[in-house]
Amino acid sequence: MRFALLCLSILGACKGYDPDLGGSPFLCGSEEPKCPDGYECKDDGTGRQVCFSSSGVIVDAAPSGFQCADDSILEGAGKNDTVSTAYSTPVATQRPDISFAGLAICPEGDKDTYKIDVTTGNSNVEVITSWDSGMPVSVSLLNGSGSSINNGTSNGEKSLRAYAANLPVGTFYAQAYAAATTKNNYKITIKVTQ
């Protein structure tokens, strides 16, 4: 009997996860590991920290509420919310244009910033954001210090375009953002021409 109680107390002290994850999303643990192997702890868009599979889907649950796209590849560890942490694009240095899809302004207040190194004077920079539904994803062109030089204007339904002509050689940024209470998935196209 004493041996059985000792075994139960040892097993009770383990912090493993029950293999039956259930039919609804589960919250992250408070200590590491916060989620089982193959899952990571993320905000589900409502402020809750929930375990997501590596594919970006909430564990064992049908989507409820807004489902943000997983743009962590471009966001990186430092996020790309500011000019100092911007994602460095190959536009102008290696190719004239690039498009990215599966991006998200998520959670509310998120900003996604993309660095553009203009290598030839008198270049034109065009940035277009588009989304399938929901609230607009705005776009601005920023100078090297992060000040806006041009904000996006309507480019047809569910699309905004920011354009600046005759820019000098230097570093510029495209920044996608939305209203303070908005989350949305979007695409962005960045183009530099002469």
N, C-alpha and C positions, 0 to 999 in steps of 0.2 A: 504494500500500500504506500509506504513512504517513497519507494522508488517511482511509482506511478505519479505521485504528487510532484516529485522533483522534475520528472520529464515534462509534465504539464506546465510547471512554472517556467522552465527553460524555453519551451515552445511559445509560451505567452509573451516572453520578452523579445521575441523576434519582431522585426519591423518589415517583414515581407508583405507583398501584395497578394490578395486573394486572386487566384487565376480566373474566377468567375467575376468579370467586370460589370455584369449587369446590363440592363437595357437603357440606361440613361447616362449622360456624361458625369464624370466624377471630378471633384475638385482636387487640386494639387495638394500634396502633403506639405507640412510645415517644415520638414527637415529633408535633407538630401538622403536618398534620391526622392525627389518630389513626385516623380511618375515612374511607372515601370519601364524597362528597357524598350526602346523603339518609340517612346513617347516623350514629348517635351511640354513643359508648363508654359502656357500662354494665356493672355487675356482673351476671353471669348467674345469681346465686343460689348459686353454689358458690365465690365468691371470685375467679373469673376475670373480667378485663375483656374483654368481647366486643363486637364491632360489631353493633348492632341497627338494623333499618330504622326509619324514622320511625313505622311502625305498631306498633312494639314487639316484632316477631318477630325471632328470631335469623336472620341472613342465611343463605339457602340451606340450611337444615337443619330436619329434623323436630324438634319439641320433645323434649328429653331431660331427665329430672328434672322438678322442679317449675317450672311456667311462671307467673311473677308477672304480675299485671295491671299495666298502665301507668297509674299514678295521678299522673303528673307534673303534670297540669293543676292539681290541688288542692295537691300538694306544693310546687310553685313552686321557685324557685332556692334559697331559704333552707331548704327542706324544712319540714315542719310537725311536727317531733318535739317541740317544746317550747311552752310557753304564749307565749313571746316571738315565736315564728315560726308560730303557729297560723293555720290557714285561717279567715278571718272569714266566718261564715255570715250569711245574711239572716234567720235565724230570730229571731222576736220583734220585730225592727225593721221588716221588710217583709212577712213572712208568718209563719203560725203553725207551719209544719213544712217539712221538706225531707228528701229521701232522695238518697243518692249510692250508685251501684253501680260495679263495676269498680275497686275499691280493693284495695290490697295491704299486708300487713305483710311487707315484703321490703326488705332482707335480714333475717336473724334479728336481733332486738333493735330493729327499727324501731318507732316509735310515731307515730301520726297524731293530731294535736290540732286540734280545731275550736272556734272562739270563738263564744260565744253571749252577746249583749248583752241582758239582761232589762230591759225598759223599764217594766214595771208590777209594783208590789209584790205579794206573795203569789202569785207565779206558780209553776206546777208545770213541771218540766223532765223529759222522758223521752227516753232515748237507747237505741236497740236496735241491736245488731250481729247479723248473721246470715251464715252461710257455707254453701256447698254440700257440702263434704266436708273431711276433714282435722281438724286440731286446732282448738280454740276460739280465737276472737278476742274477747278480754276487752274490757270497757269500764268506764271510771270517769268520774264527774262530779267536776270539780275546782272549787275556789273561785278567786277572782281572783288569789291568790298561787300557785296551782298545787297546793294540798294537796287530797287526796281528801276529798270529802264523802259519796260513796256509790259502792260498787262494784257492777258488774253481777251479777245472779243469773240462774239458769236461766229462760228464757222459752219453754220447749218445746225440742224437739230442734234443735240447731244454731242457737241464738239465745240471746243474753244481754241483759238489760234493767237499766239503771241509772235510778233515779227519785228525785227530790227534790221535796218539796212545800213550799209557802209560802216560796219564796225571795224575798229583797228585790231591789230594783232594783240592778243591778250586772253585772259581767262574770263569766261562768262558762265552763267549758271541758268538752268531751267528749273523752276520750282513748281511742283504740283501741290495743290492744297484744296480744302473745301471749307464751307461754313463751319463754325465751331461745334455744331451739334450733328454734323454729317459724317457718315462713313459711306464709302463707295469704292467699287472696283473700277479700274480704268486701264486704258492703253495710252502710250505716249510715243510720238514720232518727233525726232530731232533732225533737222537738216541744215547744212551750211552750204551756201552757193556763192558764186562770184557775181 
